[in-house]
């Protein structure tokens, strides 16, 4: 996850990570929808409290291969808006 620009994760002792997306990019809901199209299932945590905001999602910690697929899908989902902004300018 560290390799994705605009993405920050919160470490913990649970089997999941909270992922904070750049507020200038897509909201968690959008990223989750894009990832689901690739059969990557993430969770929108915005309903869990206003303090988390609309740019936070949760992902499970799995085996290495599955984690790599999650990171790749997140990278594509987040980069989509950056590419669109570049094309528009």
DSSP file (Angstrom, degrees, kcal/mol; ACC not computed):
  #  RESIDUE AA STRUCTURE BP1 BP2  ACC     N-H-->O    O-->H-N    N-H-->O    O-->H-N    TCO  KAPPA ALPHA  PHI   PSI    X-CA   Y-CA   Z-CA
    1    1 A X    >         0   0    0      0, 0.0     3,-1.9     0, 0.0     6,-0.2   0.000 360.0 360.0 360.0 -31.0    0.0    0.0    0.0
    2    2 A X  T 3   +     0   0    0      1,-0.3     5,-0.1     6,-0.0     0, 0.0   0.768 360.0  63.2 -59.6 -24.2    2.9    2.4    0.7
    3    3 A X  T 3  S+     0   0    0      2,-0.1     2,-0.6     0, 0.0    -1,-0.3   0.622  82.9  91.6 -78.2 -11.8    3.6    2.4   -3.1
    4    4 A X  S X  S-     0   0    0     -3,-1.9     3,-1.5     3,-0.1     2,-0.1  -0.749  80.4-125.8 -90.2 120.7    0.3    4.0   -4.0
    5    5 A X  T 3  S+     0   0    0     -2,-0.6    17,-0.2     1,-0.3     3,-0.1  -0.403  92.6  16.8 -63.1 132.5    0.4    7.8   -4.1
    6    6 A X  T 3  S+     0   0    0      1,-0.2    16,-1.6    -2,-0.1     2,-0.4   0.594 100.2 112.0  83.0  11.1   -2.3    9.4   -1.9
    7    7 A X  E <   +A   21   0A   0     -3,-1.5     2,-0.4    14,-0.2    -1,-0.2  -0.972  39.2 179.1-121.9 130.9   -3.0    6.3    0.2
    8    8 A X  E     -A   20   0A   0     12,-2.5    12,-3.9    -2,-0.4     2,-0.3  -0.989  10.7-156.3-128.3 137.2   -2.1    5.9    3.8
    9    9 A X  E     -A   19   0A   0     -2,-0.4     2,-0.6    10,-0.2    10,-0.2  -0.824  11.0-136.9-114.0 155.9   -2.8    2.8    6.0
   10   10 A X  E     -A   18   0A   0      8,-2.2     8,-0.9    -2,-0.3     2,-0.1  -0.950  21.9-141.2-111.2 118.7   -3.2    2.5    9.7
   11   11 A X        +     0   0    0     -2,-0.6     2,-0.3     6,-0.1     6,-0.1  -0.409  33.9 146.7 -77.1 155.2   -1.4   -0.5   11.2
   12   12 A X        -     0   0    0      2,-0.2    -1,-0.0    -2,-0.1     5,-0.0  -0.917  57.9 -92.9-165.4-170.0   -3.0   -2.5   14.0
   13   13 A X  S    S+     0   0    0     -2,-0.3     2,-0.1     2,-0.0    -2,-0.0   0.362  88.9  95.5-102.2   3.5   -3.3   -6.0   15.5
   14   14 A X  S    S-     0   0    0      2,-0.3    -2,-0.2     1,-0.1     0, 0.0  -0.332  88.5-106.8 -87.3 173.0   -6.5   -6.9   13.7
   15   15 A X  S    S+     0   0    0     -2,-0.1    46,-2.8    45,-0.0     2,-0.3   0.002  98.5  58.9 -90.8  30.0   -6.8   -8.9   10.4
   16   16 A X  E    S- B   0  60A   0     44,-0.3     2,-0.4     2,-0.0    -2,-0.3  -0.959  70.0-137.6-147.5 165.4   -7.6   -5.8    8.5
   17   17 A X  E     - B   0  59A   0     42,-2.7    42,-2.2    -2,-0.3     2,-0.5  -0.967  14.3-132.7-124.4 142.3   -6.2   -2.4    7.7
   18   18 A X  E     -AB  10  58A   0     -8,-0.9    -8,-2.2    -2,-0.4     2,-0.5  -0.831  25.1-157.2 -87.6 133.1   -7.9    1.0    7.6
   19   19 A X  E     -AB   9  57A   0     38,-3.3    38,-2.3    -2,-0.5     2,-0.6  -0.962   4.0-155.4-118.4 120.1   -6.9    2.8    4.4
   20   20 A X  E     -AB   8  56A   0    -12,-3.9   -12,-2.5    -2,-0.5    36,-0.2  -0.854  14.0-153.4 -96.6 118.1   -7.1    6.6    4.2
   21   21 A X  E     -A    7   0A   0     34,-3.8   -14,-0.2    -2,-0.6   -15,-0.1  -0.597  32.1 -88.6 -89.5 151.3   -7.4    7.8    0.6
   22   22 A X    >   -     0   0    0    -16,-1.6     3,-1.9    -2,-0.2    -1,-0.1  -0.380  32.0-135.4 -58.0 129.0   -6.3   11.3   -0.5
   23   23 A X  T 3  S+     0   0    0      1,-0.3    -1,-0.2    -2,-0.1    -2,-0.0   0.690 104.5  60.0 -63.7 -18.3   -9.1   13.7    0.0
   24   24 A X  T 3  S+     0   0    0    -18,-0.1    -1,-0.3     2,-0.1     3,-0.1   0.592 103.5  62.8 -83.8 -10.4   -8.5   15.2   -3.4
   25   25 A X  S <  S-     0   0    0     -3,-1.9    53,-0.1     1,-0.2    54,-0.1  -0.148 103.9 -47.0-100.2-164.0   -9.1   11.8   -5.0
   26   26 A X        -     0   0    0     52,-0.2    -1,-0.2    51,-0.1     2,-0.1  -0.274  60.1-108.3 -67.6 151.9  -12.1    9.5   -5.2
   27   27 A X    >>  -     0   0    0      1,-0.1     4,-2.1    -3,-0.1     3,-0.6  -0.341  32.8-104.6 -73.0 161.3  -14.2    8.7   -2.2
   28   28 A X  H 3> S+     0   0    0     26,-2.8     4,-3.1     1,-0.2     5,-0.2   0.882 120.2  59.8 -54.1 -42.3  -14.0    5.3   -0.7
   29   29 A X  H 3> S+     0   0    0     25,-0.5     4,-1.9     1,-0.2    -1,-0.2   0.886 107.8  44.9 -55.7 -42.1  -17.4    4.4   -2.1
   30   30 A X  H <> S+     0   0    0     -3,-0.6     4,-2.2     2,-0.2    -1,-0.2   0.919 113.6  48.6 -69.0 -45.6  -16.1    5.0   -5.7
   31   31 A X  H  X S+     0   0    0     -4,-2.1     4,-2.5     1,-0.2    -2,-0.2   0.904 111.0  51.5 -62.0 -41.8  -12.9    3.1   -5.1
   32   32 A X  H  X S+     0   0    0     -4,-3.1     4,-2.5     2,-0.2    -1,-0.2   0.909 109.0  50.4 -62.3 -43.1  -14.8    0.2   -3.6
   33   33 A X  H  X S+     0   0    0     -4,-1.9     4,-1.3    -5,-0.2    -1,-0.2   0.914 111.6  48.1 -61.4 -43.4  -17.2    0.1   -6.6
   34   34 A X  H  < S+     0   0    0     -4,-2.2     4,-0.4     1,-0.2    -2,-0.2   0.903 112.8  48.0 -64.7 -41.4  -14.2    0.0   -9.0
   35   35 A X  H ><>S+     0   0    0     -4,-2.5     5,-2.3     1,-0.2     3,-1.6   0.871 105.3  58.5 -68.8 -36.4  -12.5   -2.7   -7.0
   36   36 A X  H ><5S+     0   0    0     -4,-2.5     3,-2.1     1,-0.3    -1,-0.2   0.841  95.6  63.9 -61.6 -31.7  -15.6   -4.8   -6.9
   37   37 A X  T 3<5S+     0   0    0     -4,-1.3    -1,-0.3     1,-0.3    -2,-0.2   0.726 105.8  45.8 -63.1 -19.5  -15.6   -4.8  -10.7
   38   38 A X  T < 5S-     0   0    0     -3,-1.6    -1,-0.3    -4,-0.4    -2,-0.2   0.130 125.1-104.5-105.7  16.8  -12.3   -6.7  -10.4
   39   39 A X  T < 5S+     0   0    0     -3,-2.1     2,-0.6     1,-0.2    -3,-0.2   0.813  79.6 135.1  61.6  32.5  -13.7   -9.1   -7.7
   40   40 A X      < -     0   0    0     -5,-2.3     2,-0.7    -8,-0.1    -1,-0.2  -0.965  42.8-154.4-109.8 120.3  -11.9   -7.3   -4.9
   41   41 A X        +     0   0    0     -2,-0.6    19,-0.4    -3,-0.1     2,-0.2  -0.861  21.0 165.3-107.8 115.6  -14.1   -6.7   -2.0
   42   42 A X        -     0   0    0     -2,-0.7     2,-0.5   -10,-0.2    17,-0.2  -0.693  30.0-119.9-117.5 170.0  -13.4   -3.8    0.4
   43   43 A X  E     -C   58   0A   0     15,-2.5    15,-2.7    -2,-0.2     2,-0.5  -0.958   9.7-136.8-122.8 131.8  -15.5   -2.2    3.0
   44   44 A X  E     -C   57   0A   0     -2,-0.5     3,-0.3    13,-0.2    13,-0.2  -0.719  18.1-174.1 -78.6 121.7  -16.7    1.4    3.3
   45   45 A X    >   +     0   0    0     11,-1.3     3,-2.1    -2,-0.5     4,-0.2   0.395  56.3 102.0-100.7   3.4  -16.2    2.5    6.9
   46   46 A X  G >  S+     0   0    0     10,-0.4     3,-1.4     1,-0.3     7,-0.2   0.842  76.7  58.9 -57.9 -34.0  -17.9    5.9    6.6
   47   47 A X  G 3  S+     0   0    0     -3,-0.3    -1,-0.3     1,-0.2     3,-0.1   0.649  91.8  72.9 -68.4 -10.1  -21.1    4.6    8.2
   48   48 A X  G <  S-     0   0    0     -3,-2.1    -1,-0.2     1,-0.3     2,-0.2   0.497 117.8 -29.6 -83.4  -2.6  -19.1    3.7   11.3
   49   49 A X    X>  -     0   0    0     -3,-1.4     3,-1.0    -4,-0.2     4,-0.7  -0.589  49.9-115.4 156.6 143.0  -18.6    7.3   12.3
   50   50 A X  G >4 S+     0   0    0      1,-0.2     3,-0.5    -2,-0.2    -1,-0.1   0.797 107.5  68.2 -64.8 -29.0  -18.4   10.9   11.0
   51   51 A X  G 34 S+     0   0    0      1,-0.2    -1,-0.2    -3,-0.1    -5,-0.1   0.785  94.0  57.3 -64.9 -26.4  -14.8   11.2   12.2
   52   52 A X  G <4 S-     0   0    0     -3,-1.0     3,-0.4    -6,-0.2    -1,-0.2   0.844  95.4-161.2 -74.0 -32.4  -13.6    8.7    9.6
   53   53 A X    <<  -     0   0    0     -4,-0.7     3,-0.5    -3,-0.5    -1,-0.1  -0.197  35.3 -63.4  80.6-173.7  -15.0   10.7    6.7
   54   54 A X  S    S+     0   0    0      1,-0.2   -26,-2.8    -4,-0.1   -25,-0.5   0.366 121.0  66.3 -95.3   3.2  -15.7    9.6    3.2
   55   55 A X  S    S+     0   0    0     -3,-0.4   -34,-3.8   -28,-0.2     2,-0.4  -0.050  79.9  93.8-116.8  32.1  -12.2    8.7    2.1
   56   56 A X  E     +B   20   0A   0     -3,-0.5   -11,-1.3   -36,-0.2   -10,-0.4  -0.985  44.2 169.7-127.4 134.0  -11.5    5.7    4.4
   57   57 A X  E     -BC  19  44A   0    -38,-2.3   -38,-3.3    -2,-0.4     2,-0.4  -0.871  25.1-127.6-134.3 170.0  -12.0    2.1    3.6
   58   58 A X  E     -BC  18  43A   0    -15,-2.7   -15,-2.5    -2,-0.3     2,-0.4  -0.959  19.8-174.0-122.6 138.3  -11.1   -1.2    5.2
   59   59 A X  E     -B   17   0A   0    -42,-2.2   -42,-2.7    -2,-0.4   -17,-0.1  -0.985  24.5-118.7-129.9 143.8   -9.3   -4.2    3.6
   60   60 A X  E     -B   16   0A   0     -2,-0.4     2,-0.6   -19,-0.4   -44,-0.3  -0.404  22.8-123.9 -73.2 153.8   -8.7   -7.6    5.0
   61   61 A X        +     0   0    0    -46,-2.8     2,-0.1    -2,-0.1     3,-0.1  -0.914  47.5 157.4 -98.0 121.0   -5.1   -8.9    5.5
   62   62 A X        -     0   0    0     -2,-0.6     2,-0.0     1,-0.3   -46,-0.0  -0.340  44.6 -46.4-124.9-158.5   -4.8  -12.1    3.5
   63   63 A X     >  -     0   0    0     -2,-0.1     4,-2.8     1,-0.1    -1,-0.3  -0.296  63.9 -97.4 -73.6 166.3   -2.0  -14.2    2.0
   64   64 A X  H  > S+     0   0    0      1,-0.2     4,-2.2     2,-0.2     5,-0.1   0.868 121.9  49.0 -55.5 -44.1    0.7  -12.6   -0.1
   65   65 A X  H  > S+     0   0    0      2,-0.2     4,-1.8     1,-0.2    -1,-0.2   0.930 114.1  45.5 -64.5 -45.1   -0.9  -13.3   -3.5
   66   66 A X  H  > S+     0   0    0      1,-0.2     4,-2.2     2,-0.2    -2,-0.2   0.900 111.4  52.8 -65.3 -40.7   -4.3  -11.9   -2.4
   67   67 A X  H  X S+     0   0    0     -4,-2.8     4,-2.6     1,-0.2    -1,-0.2   0.898 107.7  51.9 -61.4 -40.1   -2.8   -8.9   -0.8
   68   68 A X  H  X S+     0   0    0     -4,-2.2     4,-2.5    -5,-0.2    -1,-0.2   0.895 108.7  50.5 -63.5 -40.1   -0.9   -8.1   -4.1
   69   69 A X  H  X S+     0   0    0     -4,-1.8     4,-2.3     2,-0.2    -2,-0.2   0.898 110.8  49.8 -63.5 -40.6   -4.2   -8.3   -6.0
   70   70 A X  H  X S+     0   0    0     -4,-2.2     4,-2.7     2,-0.2    -2,-0.2   0.938 111.8  47.2 -62.9 -47.7   -5.8   -5.9   -3.5
   71   71 A X  H  X S+     0   0    0     -4,-2.6     4,-2.5     1,-0.2    -2,-0.2   0.915 112.1  50.1 -62.3 -43.4   -3.0   -3.4   -3.8
   72   72 A X  H  X S+     0   0    0     -4,-2.5     4,-2.1     2,-0.2    -1,-0.2   0.919 112.5  46.7 -61.5 -44.0   -3.0   -3.6   -7.6
   73   73 A X  H  X S+     0   0    0     -4,-2.3     4,-2.6     2,-0.2    -2,-0.2   0.907 112.5  50.1 -66.1 -41.4   -6.8   -3.1   -7.8
   74   74 A X  H  X S+     0   0    0     -4,-2.7     4,-2.4     2,-0.2     5,-0.3   0.913 109.0  52.5 -61.9 -41.9   -6.6   -0.2   -5.3
   75   75 A X  H  X S+     0   0    0     -4,-2.5     4,-2.3    -5,-0.2    -2,-0.2   0.929 112.4  44.2 -60.9 -45.3   -3.8    1.4   -7.3
   76   76 A X  H  X S+     0   0    0     -4,-2.1     4,-1.5     1,-0.2    -2,-0.2   0.914 113.1  51.6 -65.1 -42.2   -5.9    1.2  -10.5
   77   77 A X  H  < S+     0   0    0     -4,-2.6     4,-0.5     1,-0.2    -2,-0.2   0.868 115.6  40.9 -64.0 -37.3   -9.0    2.5   -8.8
   78   78 A X  H  X S+     0   0    0     -4,-2.4     4,-0.8    -5,-0.2     3,-0.5   0.843 112.8  53.7 -79.5 -34.5   -7.2    5.5   -7.3
   79   79 A X  H  X S+     0   0    0     -4,-2.3     4,-2.6    -5,-0.3     5,-0.3   0.752  89.9  78.5 -72.7 -24.0   -5.2    6.3  -10.5
   80   80 A X  H  X S+     0   0    0     -4,-1.5     4,-2.0     1,-0.2    -1,-0.2   0.898  96.5  44.2 -51.8 -47.2   -8.3    6.4  -12.6
   81   81 A X  H  > S+     0   0    0     -3,-0.5     4,-2.4    -4,-0.5    -1,-0.2   0.876 110.6  54.4 -68.6 -37.7   -9.2    9.9  -11.4
   82   82 A X  H  X S+     0   0    0     -4,-0.8     4,-1.9     1,-0.2    -2,-0.2   0.911 110.1  47.3 -62.7 -41.5   -5.6   11.2  -11.7
   83   83 A X  H  X S+     0   0    0     -4,-2.6     4,-2.5     2,-0.2    -1,-0.2   0.908 110.4  52.1 -65.0 -41.6   -5.6   10.1  -15.4
   84   84 A X  H  X S+     0   0    0     -4,-2.0     4,-1.8    -5,-0.3    -2,-0.2   0.894 109.3  49.9 -62.3 -40.2   -8.9   11.7  -16.0
   85   85 A X  H  X S+     0   0    0     -4,-2.4     4,-1.1     2,-0.2    -1,-0.2   0.894 110.7  50.2 -65.5 -39.2   -7.7   15.0  -14.6
   86   86 A X  H  < S+     0   0    0     -4,-1.9     3,-0.4     1,-0.2    -2,-0.2   0.910 110.8  48.3 -64.9 -42.2   -4.6   14.8  -16.8
   87   87 A X  H  < S+     0   0    0     -4,-2.5    -1,-0.2     1,-0.2    -2,-0.2   0.842 109.0  54.6 -67.0 -32.2   -6.6   14.2  -19.9
   88   88 A X  H  <        0   0    0     -4,-1.8    -1,-0.2     1,-0.2    -2,-0.2   0.736 360.0 360.0 -74.2 -22.6   -8.9   17.1  -19.0
   89   89 A X     <        0   0    0     -4,-1.1    -1,-0.2    -3,-0.4    -2,-0.2   0.481 360.0 360.0 -92.8 360.0   -6.1   19.6  -18.8
